[in-house]
Structure formats: structure tokens, C-alpha cells
Amino acid sequence: MRLNRIYCEGPLVQHAEVALPSAGAYHVARVLRMREGASLAVFDGQGLEYSAEIVRVGGDGVWVRLGAQISAVPESPLRLTLVQGVSRGERMDWTLQKATELGVAAIAPVLTARSVVRLDEKQAEKKRAHWQGIVVAACEQCGRARLPTVATPTTLRHYLANVRKEGMRLVLSPSAPASLAGLTSLPTRVEVLIGPEGGLDDDELTAARAAGFMPVRLGPRVLRTETAGVAALTVLQALWGDLQ
């Protein structure tokens, strides 16, 4: 039987008794209605996972005792970074959830000329915390024991100027001459840039190319922003990752 999985920030040590974080405790006690003696799995977000037994449920808290270490689901050999133009509400949540399920290692939300969403510094950090919660829940569901990093939203211009190129860089563009599925390289790191609703404008595509992003197309149809990122990650994992 598959154990319910809960994220708990480490360090975690075998036989230790730990309190689950508030979101995990609420899910265990109020949604799953689990009680003392029930079994679950706890992971630290850094790759370690343990069997656990609930030893106490009280108020809003849940305490568990850690058992044996469990073999975690291996991470993809392809380190993928999704540079995602921020889209509205549930579209962005869905994109991050599915990107996590597909094994993305890092997510960099960026604000662009055509972004509908506008964020000040306080709102940006609040959004990042919300998206981190989406990623945690997706890891709990899909079996990953390592959390993808979620950066605080910044402008695309700032990202291009300040993040150093460390592998292949790709930007989706319907008019690109090269096809994503037709690439023949064998990279270990890939950044893929996806525009928001309305896509990237010409100046942004020029800046992206200057920063080393190669334009590629993904089939003959124009995809929604929430579809494009998920489709691109799927193709990349099938080409060079672990979707085989």
C-alpha cells in the first residue's frame, strides 16, 4: 500500500520525534483524519525520505516518530530550469504543479512586457511562498523527495542580465526555424523560457537570443502559456531525461 507522503523541513534523523509543519499537520489530521498509530512517509525536500508513525495528534499539531529511511524516487539526470512568464492565478499554479510532476529542478518566474500580472516587492514574495506551497503539494503527490527551487519573481530583463548561462538555453517561439524535437545535442542542463499570455515581444526575444537562448518551435500550433511549458518539459525529458 502506498503511504501518504508529507514534507517536513529537515534535518530528519531516524528514530527522532518531529512535529509536522502546519500545512502537513492540517492535511493529516483534518483531511485524511489519520490518528495515533497510523503510518505515513516524511521527506525533507533534499532527497531523504523516512517511514513514520503518528505518535500524537492534538489541536492543530501532529507529531510523528521516524523509522527506516526509504529509497527516494531518483531525480532526472537532466537538470531542467523553467523560466516561466508569470500568468494569471490558476494558470500559473497549474504550470508549476505539472512542471514539478515532470521533474523540473528549478522554476524562475519572470515578469515581461505582456504580463497581465504586476507585482510589487511584497506581493512578489507572497506569490513565491504560495507557489512554493504548490510545489510541496505536487512533490507529496508524485513521489519526489527533492523540492524544486522557486525563485522570487523578477523581470525578464533582470534575469537575463544576472543569471549566468550554465547549459543549453532555449526559448519557445512559434516562428523559430528549429524544432525542439529535432535537436541533436545531449545536454545535462537546460533552461527553457516560456512567455506569458500574449508571448514575448520582439525586444524580449532579441534580448533572450543575446543572452544565449536559442529560439525553437514546438509543433505547428500556437499553445497557451500553461500548455507550452508543460509540453516543452515533456519533450525535453523524453529526449534527454527520464521519460523513457
C-alpha positions, 0 to 999 in steps of 0.5 A: 500500500502506498503511504501518504507522503508529507514534507517536513523541513529537515534535518530528519534523523531516524528514530527522532520525534518531529512535529509536522509543519502546519500545512502537513499537520492540517492535511493529516489530521483534518483531511485524511483524519489519520490518528495515533498509530497510523503510518505515513512517509516524511521527506525533507525536500533534499532527497531523504525520505523516512517511514513514520508513525503518528505518535500524537495528534492534538489541536492543530499539531501532529507529531510523528516518530521516524523509522527506516529511511526509504529509497527516494524516487531518483531525480532526472539526470537532466537538470531542467530550469523553467523560466516561466512568464508569470500568468494569471492565478490558476494558470500559473499554479497549474504550470508549476504543479505539472512542471514539478510532476515532470521533474523540473529542478528549478522554476524562475518566474519572470515578469515581461512586457505582456504580463497581465500580472504586476507585482510589487516587492511584497506581493512578489514574495507572497506569490513565491511562498504560495507557489512554493506551497504548490510545489510541496503539494505536487512533490507529496503527490508524485513521489519526489523527495527533492523540492524544486527551487522557486525563485522570487519573481523578477523581470525578464530583463533582470534575469537575463542580465544576472543569471549566468548561462550554465547549459543549453538555453532555449526559448519557445517561439512559434516562428523559430526555424528549429524544432525542439524535437529535432535537436541533436545535442545531449545536454545535462542542463537546460533552461527553457523560457516560456512567455506569458499570455500574449508571448514575448515581444520582439525586444524580449526575444532579441534580448533572450537570443543575446543572452544565449537562448536559442529560439525553437518551435514546438509543433505547428500550433500556437499553445497557451502559456500553461500548455507550452511549458508543460509540453516543452518539459515533456519533450525535453525529458523524453529526449534527454531525461527520464521519460523513457 
